[in-house]
Amino acid sequence: MDGGKIEMGWLRDTFLDPDDDSTEVERIRYAWAYILQIIGGYLMPDLSRSRVHLRWLLKLVDFRAAGELSWGSAALATLYREMCGATLPTKVKIRRCLSLLQSWAWFRFPFLRPRVDHPYTFPLITRWNHPASYARLPTSLEDIRLLLDQQSKAQFQWTPYEDPTIQTVIPDEFLQNPNAWHAKVALISYATVEMHQSDRVLRQFGCRQPIPVALEVFDDHNKIDL
């Protein structure tokens, strides 16, 4: 234990893969340990990537209730918070689900992504698990910044998932209600609260013009609806 966090190596060594003779209690304990490792090693890792906070165990007591929680919202909230903190000049490292951020960037920045000769699969992030070619791609931070500065808006792929070869592997349930993509909501993970401001990135949803919204402007005495 270290400040409420536990070593994931200890979880792996203590809760071994269950076999056919395992009791229900042993299988439940293994599931708890396995999910904690996913949270601490992939979804919301800290800088060590070797420890996970036991507060997440409280959310796993009832598997049925845990399945109704928005784990994606928690992962995004902690990633957004970390991205804000990483802009500080004194910050040299960044944590949280960076593979999600990397996948988002590679799908939209074709001039920086590696070449992968493999059919698309779902989840789309698994595309980067296959062998890739990094030939002719810049490797230094200065060269990457220069390349980004030199690109025009037309050289960014704003709506990569409209590609028919990608849409064929996306389950229909994710395409049935496009209005959900424009949801502007608070993402909450314990004390971390971050706004998911989809209205600021409308171009990636195929929108060229701002979506009309109702604004309330307050002065000292009156409220004016715009």
PyMOL CGO cylinders between C-alpha atoms (Angstrom):
from pymol import cmd
from pymol.cgo import CYLINDER

trace = [
    CYLINDER, 0.00, 0.00, 0.00, 1.13, 3.51, -0.81, 0.3, 1, 1, 1, 1, 1, 1,
    CYLINDER, 1.13, 3.51, -0.81, -1.25, 6.36, -0.03, 0.3, 1, 1, 1, 1, 1, 1,
    CYLINDER, -1.25, 6.36, -0.03, -4.38, 4.37, -0.85, 0.3, 1, 1, 1, 1, 1, 1,
    CYLINDER, -4.38, 4.37, -0.85, -2.76, 2.75, -3.90, 0.3, 1, 1, 1, 1, 1, 1,
    CYLINDER, -2.76, 2.75, -3.90, -1.77, -0.88, -4.27, 0.3, 1, 1, 1, 1, 1, 1,
    CYLINDER, -1.77, -0.88, -4.27, 0.92, -2.49, -6.41, 0.3, 1, 1, 1, 1, 1, 1,
    CYLINDER, 0.92, -2.49, -6.41, -0.55, -4.09, -9.52, 0.3, 1, 1, 1, 1, 1, 1,
    CYLINDER, -0.55, -4.09, -9.52, 2.27, -6.62, -9.49, 0.3, 1, 1, 1, 1, 1, 1,
    CYLINDER, 2.27, -6.62, -9.49, 0.96, -7.82, -6.14, 0.3, 1, 1, 1, 1, 1, 1,
    CYLINDER, 0.96, -7.82, -6.14, -2.52, -8.19, -7.65, 0.3, 1, 1, 1, 1, 1, 1,
    CYLINDER, -2.52, -8.19, -7.65, -1.14, -10.32, -10.49, 0.3, 1, 1, 1, 1, 1, 1,
    CYLINDER, -1.14, -10.32, -10.49, 0.89, -12.52, -8.15, 0.3, 1, 1, 1, 1, 1, 1,
    CYLINDER, 0.89, -12.52, -8.15, -1.86, -12.94, -5.58, 0.3, 1, 1, 1, 1, 1, 1,
    CYLINDER, -1.86, -12.94, -5.58, -4.95, -13.48, -7.74, 0.3, 1, 1, 1, 1, 1, 1,
    CYLINDER, -4.95, -13.48, -7.74, -3.95, -16.07, -10.32, 0.3, 1, 1, 1, 1, 1, 1,
    CYLINDER, -3.95, -16.07, -10.32, -6.06, -17.10, -13.31, 0.3, 1, 1, 1, 1, 1, 1,
    CYLINDER, -6.06, -17.10, -13.31, -9.02, -19.15, -12.08, 0.3, 1, 1, 1, 1, 1, 1,
    CYLINDER, -9.02, -19.15, -12.08, -9.41, -22.77, -13.17, 0.3, 1, 1, 1, 1, 1, 1,
    CYLINDER, -9.41, -22.77, -13.17, -12.37, -25.11, -13.42, 0.3, 1, 1, 1, 1, 1, 1,
    CYLINDER, -12.37, -25.11, -13.42, -12.16, -25.92, -9.70, 0.3, 1, 1, 1, 1, 1, 1,
    CYLINDER, -12.16, -25.92, -9.70, -12.26, -22.27, -8.58, 0.3, 1, 1, 1, 1, 1, 1,
    CYLINDER, -12.26, -22.27, -8.58, -15.04, -21.24, -6.24, 0.3, 1, 1, 1, 1, 1, 1,
    CYLINDER, -15.04, -21.24, -6.24, -17.37, -18.35, -7.01, 0.3, 1, 1, 1, 1, 1, 1,
    CYLINDER, -17.37, -18.35, -7.01, -15.64, -16.24, -4.36, 0.3, 1, 1, 1, 1, 1, 1,
    CYLINDER, -15.64, -16.24, -4.36, -12.25, -16.88, -6.00, 0.3, 1, 1, 1, 1, 1, 1,
    CYLINDER, -12.25, -16.88, -6.00, -13.61, -15.94, -9.42, 0.3, 1, 1, 1, 1, 1, 1,
    CYLINDER, -13.61, -15.94, -9.42, -15.10, -12.71, -8.05, 0.3, 1, 1, 1, 1, 1, 1,
    CYLINDER, -15.10, -12.71, -8.05, -11.81, -11.79, -6.36, 0.3, 1, 1, 1, 1, 1, 1,
    CYLINDER, -11.81, -11.79, -6.36, -9.94, -12.49, -9.59, 0.3, 1, 1, 1, 1, 1, 1,
    CYLINDER, -9.94, -12.49, -9.59, -12.37, -10.29, -11.53, 0.3, 1, 1, 1, 1, 1, 1,
    CYLINDER, -12.37, -10.29, -11.53, -11.86, -7.45, -9.03, 0.3, 1, 1, 1, 1, 1, 1,
    CYLINDER, -11.86, -7.45, -9.03, -8.07, -7.72, -9.35, 0.3, 1, 1, 1, 1, 1, 1,
    CYLINDER, -8.07, -7.72, -9.35, -8.23, -7.95, -13.17, 0.3, 1, 1, 1, 1, 1, 1,
    CYLINDER, -8.23, -7.95, -13.17, -10.47, -4.89, -13.54, 0.3, 1, 1, 1, 1, 1, 1,
    CYLINDER, -10.47, -4.89, -13.54, -8.29, -2.89, -11.13, 0.3, 1, 1, 1, 1, 1, 1,
    CYLINDER, -8.29, -2.89, -11.13, -5.29, -3.68, -13.32, 0.3, 1, 1, 1, 1, 1, 1,
    CYLINDER, -5.29, -3.68, -13.32, -7.17, -2.46, -16.42, 0.3, 1, 1, 1, 1, 1, 1,
    CYLINDER, -7.17, -2.46, -16.42, -8.03, 0.80, -14.62, 0.3, 1, 1, 1, 1, 1, 1,
    CYLINDER, -8.03, 0.80, -14.62, -4.57, 1.37, -13.21, 0.3, 1, 1, 1, 1, 1, 1,
    CYLINDER, -4.57, 1.37, -13.21, -2.63, 0.17, -16.23, 0.3, 1, 1, 1, 1, 1, 1,
    CYLINDER, -2.63, 0.17, -16.23, -4.70, 1.50, -19.12, 0.3, 1, 1, 1, 1, 1, 1,
    CYLINDER, -4.70, 1.50, -19.12, -7.84, 3.56, -18.47, 0.3, 1, 1, 1, 1, 1, 1,
    CYLINDER, -7.84, 3.56, -18.47, -6.60, 5.89, -15.71, 0.3, 1, 1, 1, 1, 1, 1,
    CYLINDER, -6.60, 5.89, -15.71, -2.95, 5.11, -14.91, 0.3, 1, 1, 1, 1, 1, 1,
    CYLINDER, -2.95, 5.11, -14.91, -0.78, 7.33, -12.73, 0.3, 1, 1, 1, 1, 1, 1,
    CYLINDER, -0.78, 7.33, -12.73, 2.79, 8.28, -13.62, 0.3, 1, 1, 1, 1, 1, 1,
    CYLINDER, 2.79, 8.28, -13.62, 4.18, 5.06, -12.12, 0.3, 1, 1, 1, 1, 1, 1,
    CYLINDER, 4.18, 5.06, -12.12, 1.82, 2.83, -14.15, 0.3, 1, 1, 1, 1, 1, 1,
    CYLINDER, 1.82, 2.83, -14.15, 2.47, 0.22, -11.46, 0.3, 1, 1, 1, 1, 1, 1,
    CYLINDER, 2.47, 0.22, -11.46, -0.09, 1.19, -8.80, 0.3, 1, 1, 1, 1, 1, 1,
    CYLINDER, -0.09, 1.19, -8.80, -3.86, 1.62, -8.75, 0.3, 1, 1, 1, 1, 1, 1,
    CYLINDER, -3.86, 1.62, -8.75, -6.01, 3.46, -6.20, 0.3, 1, 1, 1, 1, 1, 1,
    CYLINDER, -6.01, 3.46, -6.20, -8.32, 1.23, -4.18, 0.3, 1, 1, 1, 1, 1, 1,
    CYLINDER, -8.32, 1.23, -4.18, -11.14, 3.77, -4.35, 0.3, 1, 1, 1, 1, 1, 1,
    CYLINDER, -11.14, 3.77, -4.35, -12.10, 2.08, -7.63, 0.3, 1, 1, 1, 1, 1, 1,
    CYLINDER, -12.10, 2.08, -7.63, -12.75, -1.13, -5.72, 0.3, 1, 1, 1, 1, 1, 1,
    CYLINDER, -12.75, -1.13, -5.72, -15.76, 0.56, -4.14, 0.3, 1, 1, 1, 1, 1, 1,
    CYLINDER, -15.76, 0.56, -4.14, -17.32, 0.82, -7.61, 0.3, 1, 1, 1, 1, 1, 1,
    CYLINDER, -17.32, 0.82, -7.61, -16.84, -2.90, -8.26, 0.3, 1, 1, 1, 1, 1, 1,
    CYLINDER, -16.84, -2.90, -8.26, -18.61, -4.37, -5.24, 0.3, 1, 1, 1, 1, 1, 1,
    CYLINDER, -18.61, -4.37, -5.24, -21.73, -4.94, -7.34, 0.3, 1, 1, 1, 1, 1, 1,
    CYLINDER, -21.73, -4.94, -7.34, -20.80, -5.91, -10.92, 0.3, 1, 1, 1, 1, 1, 1,
    CYLINDER, -20.80, -5.91, -10.92, -24.31, -5.15, -12.16, 0.3, 1, 1, 1, 1, 1, 1,
    CYLINDER, -24.31, -5.15, -12.16, -24.17, -1.61, -10.76, 0.3, 1, 1, 1, 1, 1, 1,
    CYLINDER, -24.17, -1.61, -10.76, -20.60, -1.16, -12.05, 0.3, 1, 1, 1, 1, 1, 1,
    CYLINDER, -20.60, -1.16, -12.05, -21.79, -1.97, -15.56, 0.3, 1, 1, 1, 1, 1, 1,
    CYLINDER, -21.79, -1.97, -15.56, -24.24, 0.92, -15.43, 0.3, 1, 1, 1, 1, 1, 1,
    CYLINDER, -24.24, 0.92, -15.43, -21.54, 3.50, -14.68, 0.3, 1, 1, 1, 1, 1, 1,
    CYLINDER, -21.54, 3.50, -14.68, -20.11, 5.65, -17.47, 0.3, 1, 1, 1, 1, 1, 1,
    CYLINDER, -20.11, 5.65, -17.47, -16.48, 4.52, -17.29, 0.3, 1, 1, 1, 1, 1, 1,
    CYLINDER, -16.48, 4.52, -17.29, -15.73, 6.29, -20.57, 0.3, 1, 1, 1, 1, 1, 1,
    CYLINDER, -15.73, 6.29, -20.57, -16.79, 9.59, -19.01, 0.3, 1, 1, 1, 1, 1, 1,
    CYLINDER, -16.79, 9.59, -19.01, -14.45, 9.02, -16.07, 0.3, 1, 1, 1, 1, 1, 1,
    CYLINDER, -14.45, 9.02, -16.07, -11.55, 8.18, -18.39, 0.3, 1, 1, 1, 1, 1, 1,
    CYLINDER, -11.55, 8.18, -18.39, -12.20, 11.32, -20.47, 0.3, 1, 1, 1, 1, 1, 1,
    CYLINDER, -12.20, 11.32, -20.47, -12.57, 13.55, -17.41, 0.3, 1, 1, 1, 1, 1, 1,
    CYLINDER, -12.57, 13.55, -17.41, -9.23, 12.46, -15.96, 0.3, 1, 1, 1, 1, 1, 1,
    CYLINDER, -9.23, 12.46, -15.96, -7.56, 12.74, -19.39, 0.3, 1, 1, 1, 1, 1, 1,
    CYLINDER, -7.56, 12.74, -19.39, -8.91, 16.28, -19.92, 0.3, 1, 1, 1, 1, 1, 1,
    CYLINDER, -8.91, 16.28, -19.92, -7.68, 17.31, -16.45, 0.3, 1, 1, 1, 1, 1, 1,
    CYLINDER, -7.68, 17.31, -16.45, -4.24, 15.88, -17.12, 0.3, 1, 1, 1, 1, 1, 1,
    CYLINDER, -4.24, 15.88, -17.12, -4.00, 17.57, -20.54, 0.3, 1, 1, 1, 1, 1, 1,
    CYLINDER, -4.00, 17.57, -20.54, -4.68, 20.93, -18.89, 0.3, 1, 1, 1, 1, 1, 1,
    CYLINDER, -4.68, 20.93, -18.89, -2.01, 20.30, -16.27, 0.3, 1, 1, 1, 1, 1, 1,
    CYLINDER, -2.01, 20.30, -16.27, 0.48, 19.17, -18.92, 0.3, 1, 1, 1, 1, 1, 1,
    CYLINDER, 0.48, 19.17, -18.92, 0.51, 22.67, -20.45, 0.3, 1, 1, 1, 1, 1, 1,
    CYLINDER, 0.51, 22.67, -20.45, 2.40, 24.03, -17.43, 0.3, 1, 1, 1, 1, 1, 1,
    CYLINDER, 2.40, 24.03, -17.43, 6.05, 24.84, -18.27, 0.3, 1, 1, 1, 1, 1, 1,
    CYLINDER, 6.05, 24.84, -18.27, 7.22, 22.86, -15.23, 0.3, 1, 1, 1, 1, 1, 1,
    CYLINDER, 7.22, 22.86, -15.23, 5.37, 19.68, -16.27, 0.3, 1, 1, 1, 1, 1, 1,
    CYLINDER, 5.37, 19.68, -16.27, 7.55, 17.07, -17.95, 0.3, 1, 1, 1, 1, 1, 1,
    CYLINDER, 7.55, 17.07, -17.95, 5.27, 14.01, -17.87, 0.3, 1, 1, 1, 1, 1, 1,
    CYLINDER, 5.27, 14.01, -17.87, 1.65, 13.22, -18.60, 0.3, 1, 1, 1, 1, 1, 1,
    CYLINDER, 1.65, 13.22, -18.60, -0.52, 10.34, -17.41, 0.3, 1, 1, 1, 1, 1, 1,
    CYLINDER, -0.52, 10.34, -17.41, -4.01, 8.86, -18.01, 0.3, 1, 1, 1, 1, 1, 1,
    CYLINDER, -4.01, 8.86, -18.01, -5.29, 7.12, -21.18, 0.3, 1, 1, 1, 1, 1, 1,
    CYLINDER, -5.29, 7.12, -21.18, -2.75, 8.48, -23.65, 0.3, 1, 1, 1, 1, 1, 1,
    CYLINDER, -2.75, 8.48, -23.65, -3.42, 5.74, -26.21, 0.3, 1, 1, 1, 1, 1, 1,
    CYLINDER, -3.42, 5.74, -26.21, -6.91, 7.24, -26.62, 0.3, 1, 1, 1, 1, 1, 1,
    CYLINDER, -6.91, 7.24, -26.62, -5.40, 10.68, -27.26, 0.3, 1, 1, 1, 1, 1, 1,
    CYLINDER, -5.40, 10.68, -27.26, -2.82, 9.22, -29.64, 0.3, 1, 1, 1, 1, 1, 1,
    CYLINDER, -2.82, 9.22, -29.64, -5.45, 7.33, -31.62, 0.3, 1, 1, 1, 1, 1, 1,
    CYLINDER, -5.45, 7.33, -31.62, -7.60, 10.47, -31.90, 0.3, 1, 1, 1, 1, 1, 1,
    CYLINDER, -7.60, 10.47, -31.90, -4.61, 12.40, -33.27, 0.3, 1, 1, 1, 1, 1, 1,
    CYLINDER, -4.61, 12.40, -33.27, -3.46, 9.73, -35.73, 0.3, 1, 1, 1, 1, 1, 1,
    CYLINDER, -3.46, 9.73, -35.73, -6.91, 9.40, -37.26, 0.3, 1, 1, 1, 1, 1, 1,
    CYLINDER, -6.91, 9.40, -37.26, -7.04, 13.16, -37.89, 0.3, 1, 1, 1, 1, 1, 1,
    CYLINDER, -7.04, 13.16, -37.89, -3.38, 13.98, -38.70, 0.3, 1, 1, 1, 1, 1, 1,
    CYLINDER, -3.38, 13.98, -38.70, -2.52, 11.77, -41.71, 0.3, 1, 1, 1, 1, 1, 1,
    CYLINDER, -2.52, 11.77, -41.71, 0.83, 13.51, -42.11, 0.3, 1, 1, 1, 1, 1, 1,
    CYLINDER, 0.83, 13.51, -42.11, 1.94, 12.24, -38.67, 0.3, 1, 1, 1, 1, 1, 1,
    CYLINDER, 1.94, 12.24, -38.67, 0.40, 8.77, -38.41, 0.3, 1, 1, 1, 1, 1, 1,
    CYLINDER, 0.40, 8.77, -38.41, 2.27, 5.55, -39.23, 0.3, 1, 1, 1, 1, 1, 1,
    CYLINDER, 2.27, 5.55, -39.23, 1.20, 3.35, -42.12, 0.3, 1, 1, 1, 1, 1, 1,
    CYLINDER, 1.20, 3.35, -42.12, -0.73, 0.27, -41.07, 0.3, 1, 1, 1, 1, 1, 1,
    CYLINDER, -0.73, 0.27, -41.07, -1.59, -2.38, -43.68, 0.3, 1, 1, 1, 1, 1, 1,
    CYLINDER, -1.59, -2.38, -43.68, -4.36, -4.14, -41.79, 0.3, 1, 1, 1, 1, 1, 1,
    CYLINDER, -4.36, -4.14, -41.79, -8.17, -4.14, -42.05, 0.3, 1, 1, 1, 1, 1, 1,
    CYLINDER, -8.17, -4.14, -42.05, -10.05, -1.87, -39.66, 0.3, 1, 1, 1, 1, 1, 1,
    CYLINDER, -10.05, -1.87, -39.66, -11.44, -3.50, -36.53, 0.3, 1, 1, 1, 1, 1, 1,
    CYLINDER, -11.44, -3.50, -36.53, -13.58, -2.28, -33.65, 0.3, 1, 1, 1, 1, 1, 1,
    CYLINDER, -13.58, -2.28, -33.65, -12.78, -0.67, -31.28, 0.3, 1, 1, 1, 1, 1, 1,
    CYLINDER, -12.78, -0.67, -31.28, -10.93, 1.54, -33.77, 0.3, 1, 1, 1, 1, 1, 1,
    CYLINDER, -10.93, 1.54, -33.77, -8.08, 2.13, -31.33, 0.3, 1, 1, 1, 1, 1, 1,
    CYLINDER, -8.08, 2.13, -31.33, -6.98, -1.49, -31.88, 0.3, 1, 1, 1, 1, 1, 1,
    CYLINDER, -6.98, -1.49, -31.88, -5.72, -0.46, -35.33, 0.3, 1, 1, 1, 1, 1, 1,
    CYLINDER, -5.72, -0.46, -35.33, -2.49, 0.73, -33.77, 0.3, 1, 1, 1, 1, 1, 1,
    CYLINDER, -2.49, 0.73, -33.77, -1.80, -2.68, -32.18, 0.3, 1, 1, 1, 1, 1, 1,
    CYLINDER, -1.80, -2.68, -32.18, -0.67, -4.03, -35.55, 0.3, 1, 1, 1, 1, 1, 1,
    CYLINDER, -0.67, -4.03, -35.55, 2.78, -3.66, -37.16, 0.3, 1, 1, 1, 1, 1, 1,
    CYLINDER, 2.78, -3.66, -37.16, 3.26, -0.12, -38.48, 0.3, 1, 1, 1, 1, 1, 1,
    CYLINDER, 3.26, -0.12, -38.48, 5.75, 1.73, -40.65, 0.3, 1, 1, 1, 1, 1, 1,
    CYLINDER, 5.75, 1.73, -40.65, 7.15, 5.05, -39.37, 0.3, 1, 1, 1, 1, 1, 1,
    CYLINDER, 7.15, 5.05, -39.37, 9.28, 5.75, -42.43, 0.3, 1, 1, 1, 1, 1, 1,
    CYLINDER, 9.28, 5.75, -42.43, 9.73, 9.46, -43.30, 0.3, 1, 1, 1, 1, 1, 1,
    CYLINDER, 9.73, 9.46, -43.30, 7.89, 10.60, -40.16, 0.3, 1, 1, 1, 1, 1, 1,
    CYLINDER, 7.89, 10.60, -40.16, 9.58, 13.23, -37.96, 0.3, 1, 1, 1, 1, 1, 1,
    CYLINDER, 9.58, 13.23, -37.96, 10.81, 12.05, -34.58, 0.3, 1, 1, 1, 1, 1, 1,
    CYLINDER, 10.81, 12.05, -34.58, 12.05, 15.20, -32.85, 0.3, 1, 1, 1, 1, 1, 1,
    CYLINDER, 12.05, 15.20, -32.85, 9.63, 17.53, -31.07, 0.3, 1, 1, 1, 1, 1, 1,
    CYLINDER, 9.63, 17.53, -31.07, 10.91, 20.55, -33.02, 0.3, 1, 1, 1, 1, 1, 1,
    CYLINDER, 10.91, 20.55, -33.02, 10.30, 18.85, -36.39, 0.3, 1, 1, 1, 1, 1, 1,
    CYLINDER, 10.30, 18.85, -36.39, 6.81, 17.75, -35.38, 0.3, 1, 1, 1, 1, 1, 1,
    CYLINDER, 6.81, 17.75, -35.38, 5.90, 21.28, -34.28, 0.3, 1, 1, 1, 1, 1, 1,
    CYLINDER, 5.90, 21.28, -34.28, 7.24, 22.70, -37.53, 0.3, 1, 1, 1, 1, 1, 1,
    CYLINDER, 7.24, 22.70, -37.53, 5.26, 20.17, -39.57, 0.3, 1, 1, 1, 1, 1, 1,
    CYLINDER, 5.26, 20.17, -39.57, 2.05, 21.04, -37.69, 0.3, 1, 1, 1, 1, 1, 1,
    CYLINDER, 2.05, 21.04, -37.69, 2.62, 24.76, -38.24, 0.3, 1, 1, 1, 1, 1, 1,
    CYLINDER, 2.62, 24.76, -38.24, 3.07, 24.23, -41.97, 0.3, 1, 1, 1, 1, 1, 1,
    CYLINDER, 3.07, 24.23, -41.97, -0.21, 22.38, -42.52, 0.3, 1, 1, 1, 1, 1, 1,
    CYLINDER, -0.21, 22.38, -42.52, -3.32, 24.00, -43.96, 0.3, 1, 1, 1, 1, 1, 1,
    CYLINDER, -3.32, 24.00, -43.96, -6.82, 23.22, -42.72, 0.3, 1, 1, 1, 1, 1, 1,
    CYLINDER, -6.82, 23.22, -42.72, -7.39, 21.03, -45.77, 0.3, 1, 1, 1, 1, 1, 1,
    CYLINDER, -7.39, 21.03, -45.77, -4.54, 18.73, -44.74, 0.3, 1, 1, 1, 1, 1, 1,
    CYLINDER, -4.54, 18.73, -44.74, -6.30, 17.68, -41.52, 0.3, 1, 1, 1, 1, 1, 1,
    CYLINDER, -6.30, 17.68, -41.52, -8.78, 14.82, -41.75, 0.3, 1, 1, 1, 1, 1, 1,
    CYLINDER, -8.78, 14.82, -41.75, -11.63, 16.34, -39.74, 0.3, 1, 1, 1, 1, 1, 1,
    CYLINDER, -11.63, 16.34, -39.74, -14.15, 13.48, -40.13, 0.3, 1, 1, 1, 1, 1, 1,
    CYLINDER, -14.15, 13.48, -40.13, -12.08, 10.29, -40.43, 0.3, 1, 1, 1, 1, 1, 1,
    CYLINDER, -12.08, 10.29, -40.43, -14.88, 7.94, -39.37, 0.3, 1, 1, 1, 1, 1, 1,
    CYLINDER, -14.88, 7.94, -39.37, -16.98, 8.82, -42.43, 0.3, 1, 1, 1, 1, 1, 1,
    CYLINDER, -16.98, 8.82, -42.43, -14.72, 6.51, -44.45, 0.3, 1, 1, 1, 1, 1, 1,
    CYLINDER, -14.72, 6.51, -44.45, -17.01, 3.64, -45.68, 0.3, 1, 1, 1, 1, 1, 1,
    CYLINDER, -17.01, 3.64, -45.68, -14.36, 1.04, -44.77, 0.3, 1, 1, 1, 1, 1, 1,
    CYLINDER, -14.36, 1.04, -44.77, -14.43, 2.34, -41.19, 0.3, 1, 1, 1, 1, 1, 1,
    CYLINDER, -14.43, 2.34, -41.19, -18.19, 2.68, -40.94, 0.3, 1, 1, 1, 1, 1, 1,
    CYLINDER, -18.19, 2.68, -40.94, -18.68, -0.98, -41.84, 0.3, 1, 1, 1, 1, 1, 1,
    CYLINDER, -18.68, -0.98, -41.84, -16.93, -2.10, -38.62, 0.3, 1, 1, 1, 1, 1, 1,
    CYLINDER, -16.93, -2.10, -38.62, -18.66, 0.39, -36.30, 0.3, 1, 1, 1, 1, 1, 1,
    CYLINDER, -18.66, 0.39, -36.30, -21.68, -1.24, -34.59, 0.3, 1, 1, 1, 1, 1, 1,
    CYLINDER, -21.68, -1.24, -34.59, -25.04, 0.26, -35.61, 0.3, 1, 1, 1, 1, 1, 1,
    CYLINDER, -25.04, 0.26, -35.61, -25.84, 1.24, -32.02, 0.3, 1, 1, 1, 1, 1, 1,
    CYLINDER, -25.84, 1.24, -32.02, -23.14, 3.92, -32.18, 0.3, 1, 1, 1, 1, 1, 1,
    CYLINDER, -23.14, 3.92, -32.18, -24.55, 5.44, -35.37, 0.3, 1, 1, 1, 1, 1, 1,
    CYLINDER, -24.55, 5.44, -35.37, -28.28, 5.43, -34.58, 0.3, 1, 1, 1, 1, 1, 1,
    CYLINDER, -28.28, 5.43, -34.58, -28.43, 8.69, -32.60, 0.3, 1, 1, 1, 1, 1, 1,
    CYLINDER, -28.43, 8.69, -32.60, -26.01, 11.32, -33.99, 0.3, 1, 1, 1, 1, 1, 1,
    CYLINDER, -26.01, 11.32, -33.99, -27.48, 13.89, -31.56, 0.3, 1, 1, 1, 1, 1, 1,
    CYLINDER, -27.48, 13.89, -31.56, -25.58, 12.16, -28.78, 0.3, 1, 1, 1, 1, 1, 1,
    CYLINDER, -25.58, 12.16, -28.78, -22.33, 13.27, -30.42, 0.3, 1, 1, 1, 1, 1, 1,
    CYLINDER, -22.33, 13.27, -30.42, -23.24, 16.90, -29.74, 0.3, 1, 1, 1, 1, 1, 1,
    CYLINDER, -23.24, 16.90, -29.74, -23.97, 16.42, -26.03, 0.3, 1, 1, 1, 1, 1, 1,
    CYLINDER, -23.97, 16.42, -26.03, -22.36, 19.08, -23.87, 0.3, 1, 1, 1, 1, 1, 1,
    CYLINDER, -22.36, 19.08, -23.87, -22.18, 17.54, -20.42, 0.3, 1, 1, 1, 1, 1, 1,
    CYLINDER, -22.18, 17.54, -20.42, -20.09, 17.43, -17.27, 0.3, 1, 1, 1, 1, 1, 1,
    CYLINDER, -20.09, 17.43, -17.27, -17.78, 14.42, -16.99, 0.3, 1, 1, 1, 1, 1, 1,
    CYLINDER, -17.78, 14.42, -16.99, -17.29, 13.39, -13.37, 0.3, 1, 1, 1, 1, 1, 1,
    CYLINDER, -17.29, 13.39, -13.37, -14.71, 11.15, -11.73, 0.3, 1, 1, 1, 1, 1, 1,
    CYLINDER, -14.71, 11.15, -11.73, -14.80, 11.63, -7.96, 0.3, 1, 1, 1, 1, 1, 1,
    CYLINDER, -14.80, 11.63, -7.96, -13.43, 15.15, -7.35, 0.3, 1, 1, 1, 1, 1, 1,
    CYLINDER, -13.43, 15.15, -7.35, -12.55, 15.64, -11.02, 0.3, 1, 1, 1, 1, 1, 1,
    CYLINDER, -12.55, 15.64, -11.02, -15.26, 17.47, -12.98, 0.3, 1, 1, 1, 1, 1, 1,
    CYLINDER, -15.26, 17.47, -12.98, -14.55, 18.45, -16.59, 0.3, 1, 1, 1, 1, 1, 1,
    CYLINDER, -14.55, 18.45, -16.59, -16.89, 19.76, -19.30, 0.3, 1, 1, 1, 1, 1, 1,
    CYLINDER, -16.89, 19.76, -19.30, -17.18, 17.77, -22.51, 0.3, 1, 1, 1, 1, 1, 1,
    CYLINDER, -17.18, 17.77, -22.51, -17.48, 20.76, -24.84, 0.3, 1, 1, 1, 1, 1, 1,
    CYLINDER, -17.48, 20.76, -24.84, -18.48, 19.17, -28.12, 0.3, 1, 1, 1, 1, 1, 1,
    CYLINDER, -18.48, 19.17, -28.12, -19.66, 22.58, -29.35, 0.3, 1, 1, 1, 1, 1, 1,
    CYLINDER, -19.66, 22.58, -29.35, -16.01, 23.63, -29.67, 0.3, 1, 1, 1, 1, 1, 1,
    CYLINDER, -16.01, 23.63, -29.67, -15.06, 20.82, -32.05, 0.3, 1, 1, 1, 1, 1, 1,
    CYLINDER, -15.06, 20.82, -32.05, -18.02, 20.75, -34.43, 0.3, 1, 1, 1, 1, 1, 1,
    CYLINDER, -18.02, 20.75, -34.43, -15.85, 20.33, -37.52, 0.3, 1, 1, 1, 1, 1, 1,
    CYLINDER, -15.85, 20.33, -37.52, -15.08, 16.72, -36.58, 0.3, 1, 1, 1, 1, 1, 1,
    CYLINDER, -15.08, 16.72, -36.58, -18.83, 16.00, -36.62, 0.3, 1, 1, 1, 1, 1, 1,
    CYLINDER, -18.83, 16.00, -36.62, -19.17, 17.34, -40.16, 0.3, 1, 1, 1, 1, 1, 1,
    CYLINDER, -19.17, 17.34, -40.16, -20.56, 20.72, -39.02, 0.3, 1, 1, 1, 1, 1, 1,
    CYLINDER, -20.56, 20.72, -39.02, -19.28, 23.78, -40.84, 0.3, 1, 1, 1, 1, 1, 1,
    CYLINDER, -19.28, 23.78, -40.84, -21.49, 26.32, -39.05, 0.3, 1, 1, 1, 1, 1, 1,
    CYLINDER, -21.49, 26.32, -39.05, -22.05, 26.74, -35.31, 0.3, 1, 1, 1, 1, 1, 1,
    CYLINDER, -22.05, 26.74, -35.31, -25.15, 25.06, -33.92, 0.3, 1, 1, 1, 1, 1, 1,
    CYLINDER, -25.15, 25.06, -33.92, -27.63, 27.70, -32.64, 0.3, 1, 1, 1, 1, 1, 1,
    CYLINDER, -27.63, 27.70, -32.64, -27.79, 27.71, -28.84, 0.3, 1, 1, 1, 1, 1, 1,
    CYLINDER, -27.79, 27.71, -28.84, -29.75, 29.77, -26.32, 0.3, 1, 1, 1, 1, 1, 1,
    CYLINDER, -29.75, 29.77, -26.32, -27.63, 32.14, -24.27, 0.3, 1, 1, 1, 1, 1, 1,
    CYLINDER, -27.63, 32.14, -24.27, -28.61, 33.92, -21.09, 0.3, 1, 1, 1, 1, 1, 1,
    CYLINDER, -28.61, 33.92, -21.09, -26.80, 37.18, -20.39, 0.3, 1, 1, 1, 1, 1, 1,
    CYLINDER, -26.80, 37.18, -20.39, -27.12, 38.61, -16.89, 0.3, 1, 1, 1, 1, 1, 1,
    CYLINDER, -27.12, 38.61, -16.89, -26.58, 42.23, -15.89, 0.3, 1, 1, 1, 1, 1, 1,
    CYLINDER, -26.58, 42.23, -15.89, -27.12, 43.71, -12.46, 0.3, 1, 1, 1, 1, 1, 1,
    CYLINDER, -27.12, 43.71, -12.46, -30.91, 43.77, -12.73, 0.3, 1, 1, 1, 1, 1, 1,
    CYLINDER, -30.91, 43.77, -12.73, -32.13, 41.87, -15.77, 0.3, 1, 1, 1, 1, 1, 1,
    CYLINDER, -32.13, 41.87, -15.77, -31.75, 38.63, -17.64, 0.3, 1, 1, 1, 1, 1, 1,
    CYLINDER, -31.75, 38.63, -17.64, -31.69, 38.88, -21.43, 0.3, 1, 1, 1, 1, 1, 1,
    CYLINDER, -31.69, 38.88, -21.43, -32.26, 35.84, -23.65, 0.3, 1, 1, 1, 1, 1, 1,
    CYLINDER, -32.26, 35.84, -23.65, -30.32, 35.84, -26.91, 0.3, 1, 1, 1, 1, 1, 1,
]
cmd.load_cgo(trace, "trace")
